[in-house]
Amino acid sequence: MMKRRVAVVGIGTVNPAGNSVEESWPNIRDGVTGIDRITKFDPDEVGVGVTLAGEVKDFDLTKRLDKREARHEARFTQFALYAAAEAIEMSGLALSEEEQNRAGVIVSCGIGGLDVIEEQHMRGVERGYDKVNPFFIPMTISNMAAARIAINHNLKGMCSCPVTACAGGTNAIGDAFHRVRDGYEDIMVCGGTEASITKLAIAGFSNMKALCQATDKNRASIPFDNERSGFVMGEGAGILVLEEMEHAKARGAKILAEIVGYGSNCDAYHITSPAPGGEGGAACMSLAIQDANLTPEKISYINAHGTSTHLNDSGETKAIHQVFGEHSGSVMVSSTKGVTGHLLGGAGGVEAVISVKTLMEQTVPPTANYKVPDPECDLDYVPNEPRKTEVNYVLSNSLGFGGHNASIIFGKVD
């Protein structure tokens, strides 16, 4: 089967750095953290020592969504719909009825409407279960973000929601890329979304010793830094519009980047810990590079998973060494989670948007607030300052609980 080329023609995001691509990119590029003290609830009442998160701020959904309709959507779906509206508007899509049948949606969410689950459980306990919201189930199920995007924009091709923990957003984009490349659809809306900054989630992740308990927002999410002590929860969504290259050219679309490679595999090792030495992540990156028909030396920049946990950052560093060998000292690597926190199932979507902007602007965003080198993490992490330089190919990694790994590669277009 002939493999078709796949263009990125639209990007949209809501994240802790801003509520659009235009608003968030300068903060991500300049390493201005969107992490701060939790405002959704009093974190001291949770009693686990975690007070910081990457919350979406000043979110006015009425700029892009109908307020009355959005009342029946959980926050993760609202984020996805909002980001998708931005991406689709940027793409300039105006689909005929026939084209709608060849346009689909793949959007991941790791947890779904946990905020609604907590709220409605308390309502049932306190007021009786006959008072539970009749929209409770469709509000909470993880696939609803993808479904609502399809419904709102009449996209009648494949519609799916990969739930692969923190790898989900990248799996969604990679799966969508293959759908277009292999001729099943001409257009795919894809990415990831998450809104799980809740008391229960903070307690759960904290009790498994995964979350950072720092109180200084600039020393909390510090990927690859020797003083890192856990990840910081984030929320938001990142959505891309992919389109078969010739289809995009024929309608005069602005092509932002090209997606050229995708790899996905599993460590098959442990429910939370990565395989020793980063073997799974290394194999996944190799799969993506092979899929793109590139050599490792062609990769200019890696947007790392970089969660600010000891095991992830050291393991990912080892994986990069395995794949890139002597070139590992030359490839630029940064984690933008110092700005956004970790968006779980939404991380891959937001980081794909960042990867595309990196190519468009020919500027690599930094690893924010990096201070103390770790002997186990010895790559060029682009510390603290953006780097204006030639960038031809960007590889973005997402590594999830359960050993799920996903890597995608974007290329610069003329």
C-alpha positions as CSV (number, residue, x, y, z in Angstrom):
1,M,0.0,0.0,0.0
2,M,1.3,3.4,-0.9
3,K,1.9,5.6,2.2
4,R,0.4,9.1,1.8
5,R,2.0,12.2,3.3
6,V,0.2,13.8,6.2
7,A,0.1,17.5,7.0
8,V,-0.7,19.3,10.2
9,V,-3.1,22.1,9.2
10,G,-4.5,23.2,12.6
11,I,-3.5,23.3,16.3
12,G,-5.4,24.3,19.4
13,T,-4.7,24.2,23.1
14,V,-5.9,25.1,26.6
15,N,-3.2,24.6,29.2
16,P,-1.7,26.2,32.3
17,A,0.4,28.5,30.2
18,G,-2.6,30.0,28.4
19,N,-6.0,29.4,26.8
20,S,-4.9,29.4,23.1
21,V,-1.8,28.7,21.0
22,E,-1.1,32.4,20.7
23,E,-1.4,33.0,24.5
24,S,0.4,29.9,25.7
25,W,3.3,29.6,23.3
26,P,5.3,32.7,24.5
27,N,5.2,31.4,28.1
28,I,6.2,27.9,27.1
29,R,9.0,29.3,24.8
30,D,10.3,31.5,27.6
31,G,9.9,29.0,30.4
32,V,7.4,31.0,32.4
33,T,5.7,28.4,34.7
34,G,2.0,28.1,34.8
35,I,2.2,26.2,38.1
36,D,0.8,27.8,41.2
37,R,-1.1,27.1,44.4
38,I,-4.3,25.1,43.8
39,T,-7.4,27.2,43.8
40,K,-10.2,24.7,43.0
41,F,-10.2,23.6,46.6
42,D,-8.1,24.1,49.7
43,P,-5.2,21.7,49.3
44,D,-4.4,21.9,53.0
45,E,-7.7,20.1,53.6
46,V,-6.6,17.1,51.6
47,G,-3.8,16.7,54.1
48,V,-1.2,15.0,51.9
49,G,1.3,17.9,51.6
50,V,0.6,18.7,47.9
51,T,-0.4,22.4,47.4
52,L,0.7,23.1,43.8
53,A,-0.8,22.2,40.4
54,G,-0.9,23.5,36.8
55,E,-4.5,24.8,36.6
56,V,-6.1,26.3,33.5
57,K,-6.7,30.0,34.5
58,D,-9.5,32.4,33.5
59,F,-11.1,29.8,31.3
60,D,-14.1,31.5,29.5
61,L,-15.7,28.7,27.5
62,T,-18.2,31.1,26.0
63,K,-15.5,32.5,23.6
64,R,-15.9,29.3,21.6
65,L,-18.7,27.1,23.1
66,D,-22.4,27.5,23.9
67,K,-22.6,28.0,27.6
68,R,-25.9,26.2,28.1
69,E,-24.8,23.2,26.1
70,A,-21.4,23.1,27.9
71,R,-23.2,22.8,31.3
72,H,-23.7,19.2,30.5
73,E,-20.1,18.5,29.7
74,A,-17.3,17.6,32.1
75,R,-14.3,19.9,32.3
76,F,-12.1,17.6,30.3
77,T,-14.6,17.6,27.4
78,Q,-15.0,21.4,27.6
79,F,-11.2,21.7,27.2
80,A,-11.1,19.4,24.2
81,L,-14.0,21.1,22.5
82,Y,-12.5,24.5,23.0
83,A,-9.0,23.4,21.7
84,A,-10.6,21.6,18.8
85,A,-12.6,24.7,17.8
86,E,-9.3,26.7,17.7
87,A,-7.6,24.0,15.6
88,I,-10.4,23.5,13.2
89,E,-10.8,27.3,12.7
90,M,-7.0,27.5,12.0
91,S,-7.3,24.7,9.5
92,G,-9.9,26.5,7.5
93,L,-11.9,23.3,7.0
94,A,-15.4,23.5,5.4
95,L,-16.3,20.0,4.7
96,S,-18.9,18.8,2.2
97,E,-21.2,15.9,3.2
98,E,-19.0,13.5,1.3
99,E,-15.9,14.8,3.0
100,Q,-17.5,14.5,6.4
101,N,-17.6,10.7,5.9
102,R,-13.8,10.7,5.4
103,A,-13.0,12.8,8.5
104,G,-12.7,11.3,11.9
105,V,-11.6,12.0,15.5
106,I,-9.2,10.3,17.9
107,V,-8.9,12.1,21.2
108,S,-7.5,10.5,24.4
109,C,-8.3,11.1,28.0
110,G,-6.6,9.1,30.8
111,I,-9.1,9.4,33.6
112,G,-12.3,11.1,32.3
113,G,-14.7,13.1,34.4
114,L,-13.2,12.4,37.8
115,D,-14.4,15.8,39.1
116,V,-18.0,14.9,38.2
117,I,-17.7,11.4,39.8
118,E,-16.6,13.0,43.0
119,E,-19.3,15.6,42.9
120,Q,-22.1,13.3,42.1
121,H,-21.0,10.7,44.6
122,M,-21.2,13.3,47.4
123,R,-24.6,14.4,46.1
124,G,-25.9,10.8,46.2
125,V,-24.5,10.3,49.7
126,E,-25.8,13.6,51.1
127,R,-29.1,14.0,49.2
128,G,-30.0,10.6,48.0
129,Y,-29.1,8.7,44.8
130,D,-32.2,9.7,43.1
131,K,-30.7,13.2,42.9
132,V,-27.7,12.1,40.8
133,N,-27.5,14.2,37.6
134,P,-29.1,12.3,34.7
135,F,-26.1,13.5,32.6
136,F,-23.7,11.8,35.0
137,I,-22.7,8.9,32.8
138,P,-22.2,10.7,29.5
139,M,-20.4,13.5,31.4
140,T,-17.8,11.1,32.9
141,I,-16.9,8.5,30.3
142,S,-13.5,9.1,28.8
143,N,-14.6,8.8,25.1
144,M,-17.0,11.7,25.3
145,A,-14.5,14.4,24.3
146,A,-13.9,12.6,21.0
147,A,-17.6,12.0,20.6
148,R,-18.6,15.6,21.2
149,I,-16.0,16.9,18.8
150,A,-17.3,14.6,16.1
151,I,-20.9,15.6,16.8
152,N,-20.2,19.3,16.9
153,H,-18.3,19.3,13.6
154,N,-20.1,16.5,11.7
155,L,-17.0,14.2,11.5
156,K,-18.4,10.8,10.5
157,G,-15.2,8.7,10.0
158,M,-13.5,6.7,12.8
159,C,-14.1,8.1,16.3
160,S,-12.1,6.7,19.1
161,C,-10.5,7.3,22.5
162,P,-7.2,5.4,23.3
163,V,-6.9,5.2,27.1
164,T,-3.2,4.5,27.7
165,A,-2.5,6.7,30.7
166,C,0.1,9.4,30.0
167,A,0.9,8.0,26.5
168,G,-2.7,8.5,25.4
169,G,-2.5,11.8,23.7
170,T,0.5,10.7,21.6
171,N,-1.2,7.4,20.8
172,A,-4.2,9.3,19.6
173,I,-2.1,11.5,17.2
174,G,-0.1,8.6,16.0
175,D,-3.1,6.4,15.4
176,A,-4.8,9.3,13.5
177,F,-1.6,9.8,11.5
178,H,-1.6,6.2,10.4
179,R,-5.4,6.4,9.5
180,V,-4.7,9.2,7.1
181,R,-1.4,7.9,5.8
182,D,-2.9,4.5,5.0
183,G,-6.0,6.0,3.3
184,Y,-8.8,5.3,5.7
185,E,-9.6,8.9,6.2
186,D,-8.4,12.2,4.6
187,I,-8.8,14.3,7.7
188,M,-8.4,13.5,11.5
189,V,-8.9,15.7,14.5
190,C,-6.7,14.2,17.3
191,G,-5.0,14.9,20.6
192,G,-5.5,14.5,24.3
193,T,-7.4,16.2,27.2
194,E,-7.5,15.9,31.0
195,A,-9.0,17.7,34.0
196,S,-8.1,15.7,37.1
197,I,-7.0,18.2,39.6
198,T,-9.3,17.0,42.3
199,K,-9.0,16.0,45.9
200,L,-9.2,12.3,45.2
201,A,-6.6,12.4,42.4
202,I,-4.2,14.5,44.4
203,A,-4.5,12.1,47.3
204,G,-4.2,9.0,45.2
205,F,-1.1,10.1,43.3
206,S,0.4,11.6,46.4
207,N,-0.1,8.5,48.5
208,M,1.8,6.5,45.8
209,K,4.7,9.0,46.3
210,A,4.4,10.3,42.7
211,L,3.6,14.0,43.4
212,C,6.0,16.8,44.3
213,Q,5.4,18.5,47.7
214,A,7.5,21.6,47.1
215,T,5.8,24.9,47.8
216,D,8.0,27.0,45.5
217,K,6.3,27.0,42.1
218,N,9.7,27.5,40.4
219,R,11.2,24.5,42.1
220,A,8.4,22.0,41.8
221,S,8.3,20.6,38.3
222,I,12.0,20.5,37.5
223,P,12.6,17.8,35.0
224,F,16.2,16.3,34.9
225,D,17.2,18.4,37.9
226,N,19.0,16.5,40.7
227,E,16.6,18.0,43.2
228,R,13.4,16.7,41.4
229,S,11.0,15.0,43.8
230,G,7.9,14.1,41.8
231,F,5.5,15.5,39.1
232,V,3.1,18.3,39.4
233,M,-0.5,17.7,38.2
234,G,-1.6,19.8,35.2
235,E,-4.8,20.0,33.2
236,G,-5.9,21.1,29.7
237,A,-6.0,19.8,26.1
238,G,-4.0,19.9,22.9
239,I,-5.7,19.1,19.6
240,L,-4.3,18.8,16.0
241,V,-6.0,18.7,12.6
242,L,-4.2,16.2,10.3
243,E,-4.9,16.1,6.6
244,E,-3.6,14.2,3.6
245,M,-1.0,16.4,2.0
246,E,-2.4,16.6,-1.5
247,H,-5.9,17.2,-0.1
248,A,-4.6,20.0,2.0
249,K,-2.7,21.6,-0.9
250,A,-5.7,21.3,-3.2
251,R,-7.8,23.5,-1.0
252,G,-5.0,26.0,-0.3
253,A,-4.6,25.1,3.4
254,K,-1.6,26.5,5.3
255,I,0.6,23.6,6.2
256,L,2.2,24.0,9.6
257,A,4.3,20.9,9.7
258,E,4.3,17.3,8.5
259,I,3.9,14.2,10.7
260,V,6.3,11.6,9.5
261,G,6.7,8.8,12.0
262,Y,5.0,7.0,14.9
263,G,6.0,4.2,17.3
264,S,4.1,2.5,20.1
265,N,4.9,-0.4,22.3
266,C,4.8,-1.7,25.9
267,D,7.4,-2.3,28.5
268,A,5.4,-5.3,29.8
269,Y,7.3,-4.8,33.1
270,H,5.4,-3.0,35.9
271,I,2.2,-1.1,36.5
272,T,3.9,2.2,37.4
273,S,7.7,1.8,37.0
274,P,9.5,2.0,33.6
275,A,11.6,-1.0,32.5
276,P,15.2,-0.8,33.8
277,G,17.5,1.2,31.6
278,G,14.7,2.6,29.5
279,E,14.5,-0.3,27.1
280,G,10.9,0.1,26.3
281,G,11.2,3.8,25.6
282,A,14.3,3.2,23.5
283,A,12.6,0.6,21.4
284,C,9.6,2.9,20.9
285,M,11.7,5.8,19.7
286,S,13.5,3.4,17.3
287,L,10.1,2.3,15.9
288,A,9.1,5.9,15.2
289,I,12.4,6.7,13.5
290,Q,12.1,3.6,11.4
291,D,8.5,4.4,10.5
292,A,9.7,7.9,9.4
293,N,12.5,6.3,7.3
294,L,15.0,8.5,9.1
295,T,18.3,7.9,10.9
296,P,18.6,9.1,14.5
297,E,21.1,11.8,13.4
298,K,18.2,13.6,11.5
299,I,16.4,14.4,14.8
300,S,17.1,17.9,15.9
301,Y,15.1,18.1,19.1
302,I,13.3,15.7,21.5
303,N,10.3,17.0,23.5
304,A,10.9,14.6,26.3
305,H,8.2,13.0,28.5
306,G,10.4,14.4,31.4
307,T,8.0,14.2,34.3
308,S,10.4,15.4,37.1
309,T,10.4,12.0,38.7
310,H,13.6,10.2,39.4
311,L,12.8,7.0,37.5
312,N,11.3,8.6,34.4
313,D,14.0,11.2,33.8
314,S,16.9,9.0,34.4
315,G,15.3,6.1,32.4
316,E,14.4,8.4,29.5
317,T,17.9,9.8,29.4
318,K,19.3,6.2,29.2
319,A,16.8,5.4,26.4
320,I,18.0,8.4,24.4
321,H,21.6,7.3,24.8
322,Q,20.7,3.8,23.5
323,V,18.9,5.1,20.4
324,F,21.1,8.1,19.5
325,G,24.5,6.8,20.5
326,E,27.2,9.4,19.8
327,H,24.6,11.8,18.5
328,S,22.9,11.9,21.9
329,G,25.3,14.7,22.9
330,S,24.2,16.7,19.9
331,V,20.4,16.3,20.0
332,M,18.6,19.0,22.0
333,V,16.2,17.6,24.7
334,S,13.8,19.5,26.9
335,S,10.7,18.9,29.0
336,T,8.0,21.6,28.9
337,K,6.4,20.1,32.0
338,G,8.3,22.7,34.0
339,V,5.8,25.2,32.6
340,T,2.6,23.1,32.2
341,G,3.0,20.4,34.8
342,H,2.0,16.8,33.8
343,L,-1.4,16.7,31.9
344,L,-1.6,12.9,32.0
345,G,-3.7,11.8,29.0
346,G,-3.6,15.4,27.8
347,A,0.2,15.7,27.9
348,G,0.9,14.2,24.4
349,G,-1.6,16.5,22.8
350,V,-0.2,19.7,24.3
351,E,3.3,18.6,23.7
352,A,2.5,17.9,20.0
353,V,1.2,21.4,19.7
354,I,4.5,22.6,21.2
355,S,6.5,20.4,18.8
356,V,4.7,21.9,15.8
357,K,5.3,25.5,17.1
358,T,9.0,24.6,17.6
359,L,9.2,23.8,13.9
360,M,7.2,26.8,12.8
361,E,9.2,29.2,14.9
362,Q,12.6,27.4,14.6
363,T,12.9,27.9,18.4
364,V,13.4,25.1,21.0
365,P,11.6,25.8,24.3
366,P,13.7,25.3,27.4
367,T,13.5,23.0,30.4
368,A,12.4,25.6,32.8
369,N,13.9,26.2,36.3
370,Y,16.8,23.8,35.7
371,K,19.5,24.4,38.3
372,V,21.2,21.3,39.7
373,P,22.7,18.8,37.3
374,D,22.1,15.1,37.9
375,P,25.0,12.8,36.9
376,E,22.4,10.3,35.6
377,C,20.9,13.0,33.4
378,D,23.7,14.2,31.1
379,L,22.1,15.4,27.9
380,D,21.6,18.9,26.5
381,Y,18.4,19.9,28.2
382,V,18.2,23.4,26.8
383,P,18.2,24.9,30.3
384,N,16.1,27.9,31.2
385,E,16.4,29.9,27.9
386,P,14.8,29.3,24.5
387,R,17.2,28.4,21.7
388,K,16.7,29.9,18.2
389,T,18.3,27.4,15.9
390,E,17.6,25.2,12.9
391,V,15.1,22.5,13.7
392,N,14.2,20.0,10.9
393,Y,12.6,17.0,12.8
394,V,11.1,16.9,16.3
395,L,10.5,13.7,18.2
396,S,7.9,13.8,21.0
397,N,7.8,11.1,23.7
398,S,5.0,10.0,26.0
399,L,5.5,7.2,28.5
400,G,2.5,6.0,30.6
401,F,1.7,3.8,33.6
402,G,1.3,0.2,32.6
403,G,4.4,0.5,30.5
404,H,2.7,2.2,27.5
405,N,5.1,4.1,25.3
406,A,4.4,6.3,22.3
407,S,6.7,8.5,20.1
408,I,5.8,10.7,17.2
409,I,8.0,12.6,14.8
410,F,7.1,16.0,13.1
411,G,9.1,17.5,10.2
412,K,9.5,21.0,9.0
413,V,7.8,22.0,5.8
414,D,9.0,24.6,3.3
